[in-house]
Amino acid sequence: MPVSISIQRFRVTSLDVDLHDVTWDVQDTTEDILDYTFQLLRSEGPEGPYDVLTPEMNDQYRFVDNNIRRGNLYATLYYKLVVKHKMSGDTAVYGPEARVPEADLIAVELRKHMNLLMREFVGRRCWILPVRTSGQRCSCWNTVLAKRRHSLCYLCFDTGFVRGYMSPIESWVSIDPFASVEQNSGTGPTQQANTTARMGWYPPLKPRDVIIEGENNRWRVVQVNTTEQTRASLRQELTLHMIPKGDIEYKLEFDIGKALKDVWLSPSRNFTNPQNLETFRDEEVPNVFNLYPR
């Protein structure tokens, strides 16, 4: 049987730097609550991969996560709650949730407008790889000196943590043009490219995250500035540095395969003639006019 109970007020709160208080409530039900178990998962990226944080718990609606390693000021921990029916094995997943300010109605509406602007008009489809800031240390890490022994490590991709980056997240980003500059040095000319970009509030970025364009240009996030409404993020202004082609970040295995040739990298409406309704046959959303009441 499917999971018949539903979770409400799944929240992460705390006024302590060493722990997170994760709580949830079960909506009123006539089901026997002992027929279900609750399990928490945790990750540094909203899209995972997630690690199992707790065993399957019975009739428990709070967990204090006191195993938090503070190695990065900008890192955010995300939690998911898995509700499982014991007899059937069916599960329902809630989250991700993080300890971030809750968006009010104004912030929610502004986020919708910003996402619409990026997705339908000025943004381009990109993929974001959040950098790991905690977890299993790589074998190239020197625990005494607290730094890597060498560069170009294929195990941690020069992050110091095994696997280096979290799962990719698809997003729409507006990246500004950049100036082509060449500088002469003792070892020969060097070329660097820096620019700015903007995007919606999700996913929240931090320095050293990687942004991948459809043309395989890879950018490293240097700085993030946000616009907020009652402390809830609405949009992000980014400073980006183009990663040289020979750097280890280009060895990251990221390939969406044959789907790439069918993916719209820019807003599809920008390539259609609005005076010809036949062009909407190739629209990214099939039967787009059926979304509107007649």
Buried (B, 14 or more C-beta within 10 A) or exposed (E): EEBBBEBEEBBBEBEEEEEBBBEBEBEEEEEEEEBBBBBBBBBBBBBBEBEEBBEEBEEEBEBEBEEBEEEBEEBBBBBBBBBBBEEEEBBBBBBBBBBBEEBEEEBEEBBEEBBEBBBBEBBBBBBBBBBBBBBEBBEBBEEEEEEBEEEEBEEBBBBBBBBBBBBBBEBBBBBEEBEEEEEEEEEEEEEEBBBBBBBBBBBBBBBBBBBBBBEEBBBBBBEBEBEEBEEBBBBBEBBBBBBEEEBBBBBBEBEEEEEEEEEBEBBBBEEBEEEEEEBBEEBEEEEEEEEEEE
